[in-house]
């Protein structure tokens, strides 16, 4: 994961096709990500931040 300060263009690096922004994180993944990994990530993002 790369921190995003809001000044970078999302078109400079088009190696990803899935982009999720949640809880102050910007997560970019290739569309070949394993479905189970994506499911685990989505479940983790549902959890409250401590």
N, C-alpha and C positions, 0 to 999 in steps of 0.2 A: 504494500500500500504506500502511496505517495501522498504526503500532506498537500492539501490544496489551499492556497491563500486567496483564491478568487481572482487572481490576475492572469492565470494561464489560460490559453485557448484550448478548449477540448478538441479542437480539430488538428492540433499539432501532432498528436499521437493517435492514430486511428487503429492501433493494433488490438483494441478492445471493442466488443460489441455490446456488452452488458455494463451498465453503469448504475450504481445504487448510491444514493446520498441519504444518509440517515444518522441522526445523533452526532452531527458534526464530523462525520466521516464521509469520504468520497471513495468508493470502491469500484474499480474498473476490472473487468474480467473478459477473457476471450470467450467466444461462444462455444468453445470446446470444453468448458469447465464441466467437471463431473456433476451430474444432477444431484447426487447425494451431498456433495460439498456445498452446492448452492442451497439445498434444503437446510443443511446445518447452519449455514450463515444466516438465512432468513429467520430461522428459529431463534438464533442468538440475538438478532436485532430486535426481536419482540420483547426480550427480557428488559426489565427496568435497569437503568444505570445506577450504580451504587454511589 
